[in-house]
Amino acid sequence: MSPTLEQRVEMLEQKVAELNANLIRKKDPFRTFGIFRDDPDFEQAVRLGREYRQQQTYEKEIAGS
């Protein structure tokens, strides 16, 4: 015997609740820790950012504003 409409709707509601529970995650900084490890593109971005910050001076920032 196939499930009734009410039973099917209840099963779907339970499944949606399970899926939503899996999507809602607490903010966990350790979940992404090391995600860019040994990534040459990320290392280049860090290097370029560091170089940019090192060449900036207080006088350049004031002159640019």
The first five atom37 places (N, CA, C, CB, O) and aatype in JSON, in Angstrom:
{
  "aatype": [12, 15, 14, 16, 10, 6, 5, 1, 19, 6, 12, 10, 6, 5, 11, 19, 0, 6, 10, 2, 0, 2, 10, 9, 1, 11, 11, 3, 14, 13, 1, 16, 13, 7, 9, 13, 1, 3, 3, 14, 3, 13, 6, 5, 0, 19, 1, 10, 7, 1, 6, 18, 1, 5, 5, 5, 16, 18, 6, 11, 6, 9, 0, 7, 15],
  "atom_mask": [
    [1, 1, 1, 1, 1],
    [1, 1, 1, 1, 1],
    [1, 1, 1, 1, 1],
    [1, 1, 1, 1, 1],
    [1, 1, 1, 1, 1],
    [1, 1, 1, 1, 1],
    [1, 1, 1, 1, 1],
    [1, 1, 1, 1, 1],
    [1, 1, 1, 1, 1],
    [1, 1, 1, 1, 1],
    [1, 1, 1, 1, 1],
    [1, 1, 1, 1, 1],
    [1, 1, 1, 1, 1],
    [1, 1, 1, 1, 1],
    [1, 1, 1, 1, 1],
    [1, 1, 1, 1, 1],
    [1, 1, 1, 1, 1],
    [1, 1, 1, 1, 1],
    [1, 1, 1, 1, 1],
    [1, 1, 1, 1, 1],
    [1, 1, 1, 1, 1],
    [1, 1, 1, 1, 1],
    [1, 1, 1, 1, 1],
    [1, 1, 1, 1, 1],
    [1, 1, 1, 1, 1],
    [1, 1, 1, 1, 1],
    [1, 1, 1, 1, 1],
    [1, 1, 1, 1, 1],
    [1, 1, 1, 1, 1],
    [1, 1, 1, 1, 1],
    [1, 1, 1, 1, 1],
    [1, 1, 1, 1, 1],
    [1, 1, 1, 1, 1],
    [1, 1, 1, 0, 1],
    [1, 1, 1, 1, 1],
    [1, 1, 1, 1, 1],
    [1, 1, 1, 1, 1],
    [1, 1, 1, 1, 1],
    [1, 1, 1, 1, 1],
    [1, 1, 1, 1, 1],
    [1, 1, 1, 1, 1],
    [1, 1, 1, 1, 1],
    [1, 1, 1, 1, 1],
    [1, 1, 1, 1, 1],
    [1, 1, 1, 1, 1],
    [1, 1, 1, 1, 1],
    [1, 1, 1, 1, 1],
    [1, 1, 1, 1, 1],
    [1, 1, 1, 0, 1],
    [1, 1, 1, 1, 1],
    [1, 1, 1, 1, 1],
    [1, 1, 1, 1, 1],
    [1, 1, 1, 1, 1],
    [1, 1, 1, 1, 1],
    [1, 1, 1, 1, 1],
    [1, 1, 1, 1, 1],
    [1, 1, 1, 1, 1],
    [1, 1, 1, 1, 1],
    [1, 1, 1, 1, 1],
    [1, 1, 1, 1, 1],
    [1, 1, 1, 1, 1],
    [1, 1, 1, 1, 1],
    [1, 1, 1, 1, 1],
    [1, 1, 1, 0, 1],
    [1, 1, 1, 1, 1]
  ],
  "atom_positions": [
    [[0.85, -1.19, 0.0], [0.0, 0.0, 0.0], [0.89, 1.24, 0.0], [-0.96, 0.0, 1.23], [1.83, 1.34, 0.79]],
    [[0.6, 2.17, -0.87], [1.41, 3.38, -0.96], [1.0, 4.36, 0.15], [1.25, 4.04, -2.35], [-0.14, 4.34, 0.61]],
    [[1.95, 5.22, 0.56], [1.65, 6.16, 1.63], [0.61, 7.19, 1.2], [2.93, 6.87, 2.08], [0.48, 7.53, 0.02]],
    [[-0.13, 7.66, 2.18], [-1.15, 8.67, 1.9], [-0.46, 10.01, 1.64], [-2.17, 8.79, 3.08], [0.74, 10.16, 1.87]],
    [[-1.22, 10.96, 1.16], [-0.69, 12.28, 0.88], [-0.13, 12.91, 2.16], [-1.77, 13.18, 0.27], [0.95, 13.51, 2.14]],
    [[-0.86, 12.77, 3.26], [-0.39, 13.32, 4.53], [0.95, 12.7, 4.95], [-1.44, 13.1, 5.62], [1.84, 13.4, 5.43]],
    [[1.07, 11.39, 4.78], [2.31, 10.71, 5.14], [3.47, 11.17, 4.25], [2.13, 9.19, 5.03], [4.59, 11.37, 4.73]],
    [[3.19, 11.33, 2.97], [4.23, 11.8, 2.05], [4.67, 13.22, 2.4], [3.73, 11.74, 0.6], [5.86, 13.52, 2.38]],
    [[3.71, 14.07, 2.72], [4.05, 15.45, 3.09], [4.87, 15.46, 4.37], [2.77, 16.31, 3.27], [5.84, 16.2, 4.47]],
    [[4.49, 14.64, 5.33], [5.24, 14.58, 6.59], [6.67, 14.07, 6.35], [4.52, 13.66, 7.6], [7.61, 14.58, 6.95]],
    [[6.83, 13.08, 5.48], [8.17, 12.58, 5.16], [9.0, 13.67, 4.49], [8.09, 11.34, 4.25], [10.19, 13.83, 4.78]],
    [[8.38, 14.43, 3.59], [9.09, 15.52, 2.94], [9.48, 16.61, 3.92], [8.24, 16.11, 1.82], [10.59, 17.15, 3.86]],
    [[8.58, 16.93, 4.83], [8.89, 17.95, 5.85], [10.05, 17.5, 6.73], [7.64, 18.23, 6.72], [10.91, 18.31, 7.07]],
    [[10.09, 16.24, 7.09], [11.19, 15.72, 7.9], [12.5, 15.8, 7.12], [10.91, 14.28, 8.33], [13.54, 16.17, 7.68]],
    [[12.46, 15.46, 5.85], [13.67, 15.5, 5.03], [14.17, 16.93, 4.87], [13.39, 14.87, 3.65], [15.37, 17.17, 4.94]],
    [[13.27, 17.87, 4.66], [13.65, 19.29, 4.54], [14.25, 19.76, 5.86], [12.42, 20.17, 4.16], [15.24, 20.49, 5.85]],
    [[13.68, 19.37, 6.97], [14.22, 19.75, 8.27], [15.64, 19.19, 8.45], [13.3, 19.25, 9.41], [16.52, 19.88, 8.97]],
    [[15.86, 17.95, 8.03], [17.2, 17.36, 8.12], [18.2, 18.12, 7.25], [17.16, 15.88, 7.7], [19.32, 18.41, 7.67]],
    [[17.78, 18.44, 6.04], [18.67, 19.18, 5.13], [18.99, 20.56, 5.68], [18.02, 19.31, 3.75], [20.14, 21.0, 5.61]],
    [[18.0, 21.24, 6.22], [18.23, 22.56, 6.81], [19.14, 22.47, 8.03], [16.91, 23.21, 7.21], [19.98, 23.36, 8.24]],
    [[19.01, 21.45, 8.81], [19.86, 21.29, 9.99], [21.31, 21.1, 9.56], [19.39, 20.08, 10.84], [22.22, 21.57, 10.25]],
    [[21.53, 20.44, 8.45], [22.9, 20.24, 7.97], [23.49, 21.51, 7.38], [22.93, 19.13, 6.94], [24.7, 21.69, 7.4]],
    [[22.64, 22.39, 6.87], [23.13, 23.64, 6.27], [23.51, 24.67, 7.31], [22.08, 24.21, 5.34], [24.43, 25.47, 7.1]],
    [[22.81, 24.67, 8.42], [23.06, 25.67, 9.47], [24.25, 25.21, 10.29], [21.8, 25.88, 10.38], [24.18, 24.22, 11.03]],
    [[25.35, 25.94, 10.14], [26.57, 25.59, 10.86], [26.98, 26.76, 11.73], [27.71, 25.2, 9.89], [26.8, 27.92, 11.38]],
    [[27.52, 26.42, 12.85], [28.07, 27.46, 13.71], [29.35, 27.98, 13.08], [28.32, 26.93, 15.14], [30.05, 27.26, 12.37]],
    [[29.65, 29.24, 13.36], [30.9, 29.8, 12.85], [32.05, 29.11, 13.56], [30.95, 31.34, 13.06], [32.19, 29.17, 14.79]],
    [[32.86, 28.46, 12.79], [33.98, 27.7, 13.33], [35.24, 28.09, 12.57], [33.73, 26.17, 13.25], [35.44, 27.64, 11.44]],
    [[36.09, 28.93, 13.17], [37.28, 29.37, 12.44], [38.24, 28.23, 12.12], [38.01, 30.42, 13.25], [39.02, 28.33, 11.18]],
    [[38.19, 27.16, 12.86], [39.1, 26.04, 12.63], [38.65, 25.18, 11.45], [39.21, 25.18, 13.88], [39.42, 24.35, 10.95]],
    [[37.42, 25.36, 10.99], [36.91, 24.59, 9.87], [37.66, 24.96, 8.58], [35.4, 24.83, 9.69], [37.84, 24.11, 7.71]],
    [[38.09, 26.22, 8.47], [38.78, 26.66, 7.27], [40.28, 26.82, 7.48], [38.2, 27.95, 6.78], [40.99, 27.25, 6.57]],
    [[40.76, 26.5, 8.66], [42.19, 26.63, 8.96], [43.0, 25.74, 8.02], [42.47, 26.27, 10.43], [42.74, 24.54, 7.92]],
    [[43.97, 26.33, 7.35], [44.84, 25.58, 6.47], [44.29, 25.32, 5.09], [0.0, 0.0, 0.0], [44.86, 24.53, 4.33]],
    [[43.19, 25.96, 4.75], [42.56, 25.68, 3.46], [43.45, 26.11, 2.29], [41.2, 26.38, 3.38], [43.37, 25.52, 1.22]],
    [[44.29, 27.13, 2.49], [45.16, 27.61, 1.43], [46.6, 27.13, 1.58], [45.13, 29.12, 1.4], [47.51, 27.68, 0.95]],
    [[46.8, 26.13, 2.38], [48.14, 25.6, 2.6], [48.75, 25.13, 1.29], [48.1, 24.45, 3.63], [48.14, 24.38, 0.52]],
    [[49.97, 25.57, 1.05], [50.72, 25.2, -0.16], [50.03, 25.62, -1.46], [50.95, 23.7, -0.17], [50.23, 25.0, -2.5]],
    [[49.21, 26.66, -1.38], [48.55, 27.18, -2.58], [49.39, 28.33, -3.13], [47.08, 27.67, -2.26], [49.47, 29.38, -2.51]],
    [[50.04, 28.15, -4.29], [50.94, 29.18, -4.81], [50.23, 30.5, -5.12], [51.62, 28.68, -6.07], [50.82, 31.57, -4.97]],
    [[48.97, 30.45, -5.53], [48.24, 31.69, -5.8], [48.01, 32.48, -4.52], [46.9, 31.38, -6.48], [48.15, 33.7, -4.51]],
    [[47.65, 31.79, -3.44], [47.44, 32.47, -2.17], [48.75, 33.05, -1.64], [46.83, 31.5, -1.13], [48.79, 34.17, -1.14]],
    [[49.83, 32.28, -1.76], [51.13, 32.78, -1.31], [51.55, 34.01, -2.1], [52.2, 31.68, -1.44], [52.13, 34.93, -1.53]],
    [[51.26, 34.03, -3.39], [51.57, 35.21, -4.19], [50.72, 36.4, -3.76], [51.36, 34.92, -5.68], [51.22, 37.52, -3.68]],
    [[49.45, 36.18, -3.48], [48.58, 37.26, -3.02], [49.08, 37.83, -1.69], [47.13, 36.76, -2.86], [49.07, 39.05, -1.5]],
    [[49.51, 36.98, -0.79], [50.05, 37.44, 0.49], [51.32, 38.24, 0.27], [50.33, 36.24, 1.43], [51.51, 39.3, 0.87]],
    [[52.19, 37.74, -0.6], [53.45, 38.44, -0.89], [53.19, 39.8, -1.51], [54.32, 37.6, -1.81], [53.81, 40.79, -1.11]],
    [[52.29, 39.86, -2.48], [51.98, 41.13, -3.13], [51.35, 42.11, -2.15], [51.06, 40.91, -4.33], [51.65, 43.31, -2.19]],
    [[50.49, 41.64, -1.29], [49.88, 42.49, -0.28], [50.91, 43.05, 0.68], [0.0, 0.0, 0.0], [50.87, 44.23, 1.04]],
    [[51.83, 42.19, 1.09], [52.89, 42.63, 2.0], [53.77, 43.69, 1.32], [53.75, 41.42, 2.44], [54.1, 44.71, 1.94]],
    [[54.15, 43.45, 0.06], [54.97, 44.42, -0.66], [54.24, 45.76, -0.8], [55.34, 43.87, -2.05], [54.86, 46.81, -0.64]],
    [[52.96, 45.71, -1.1], [52.18, 46.94, -1.24], [52.15, 47.72, 0.07], [50.74, 46.62, -1.7], [52.37, 48.93, 0.09]],
    [[51.87, 47.02, 1.16], [51.82, 47.7, 2.46], [53.17, 48.28, 2.85], [51.34, 46.73, 3.55], [53.23, 49.36, 3.45]],
    [[54.25, 47.6, 2.52], [55.58, 48.08, 2.89], [55.95, 49.35, 2.12], [56.62, 47.0, 2.63], [56.68, 50.19, 2.64]],
    [[55.46, 49.5, 0.89], [55.83, 50.68, 0.13], [54.93, 51.88, 0.43], [55.79, 50.37, -1.35], [55.22, 52.99, -0.01]],
    [[53.86, 51.66, 1.17], [53.0, 52.77, 1.54], [53.6, 53.52, 2.73], [51.57, 52.28, 1.87], [54.12, 52.9, 3.66]],
    [[53.52, 54.81, 2.7], [53.98, 55.62, 3.82], [52.86, 56.56, 4.24], [55.27, 56.41, 3.46], [51.91, 56.78, 3.5]],
    [[53.0, 57.08, 5.4], [51.99, 58.01, 5.91], [51.89, 59.21, 4.99], [52.33, 58.45, 7.34], [50.79, 59.7, 4.74]],
    [[53.01, 59.71, 4.49], [53.0, 60.88, 3.62], [52.26, 60.59, 2.31], [54.42, 61.33, 3.33], [51.51, 61.44, 1.82]],
    [[52.47, 59.41, 1.74], [51.77, 59.05, 0.5], [50.27, 58.98, 0.74], [52.28, 57.71, -0.05], [49.49, 59.4, -0.12]],
    [[49.86, 58.47, 1.87], [48.44, 58.37, 2.15], [47.82, 59.76, 2.31], [48.2, 57.53, 3.42], [46.72, 60.0, 1.81]],
    [[48.51, 60.67, 3.0], [48.0, 62.02, 3.19], [47.96, 62.76, 1.85], [48.87, 62.8, 4.22], [46.99, 63.46, 1.56]],
    [[48.99, 62.61, 1.02], [49.04, 63.29, -0.27], [47.94, 62.79, -1.19], [50.41, 63.1, -0.93], [47.45, 63.56, -2.01]],
    [[47.55, 61.56, -1.07], [46.53, 61.0, -1.93], [45.12, 61.38, -1.53], [0.0, 0.0, 0.0], [44.19, 61.16, -2.31]],
    [[44.93, 61.94, -0.35], [43.57, 62.24, 0.08], [43.15, 63.64, -0.19], [43.42, 61.97, 1.53], [42.03, 64.03, 0.12]]
  ]
}
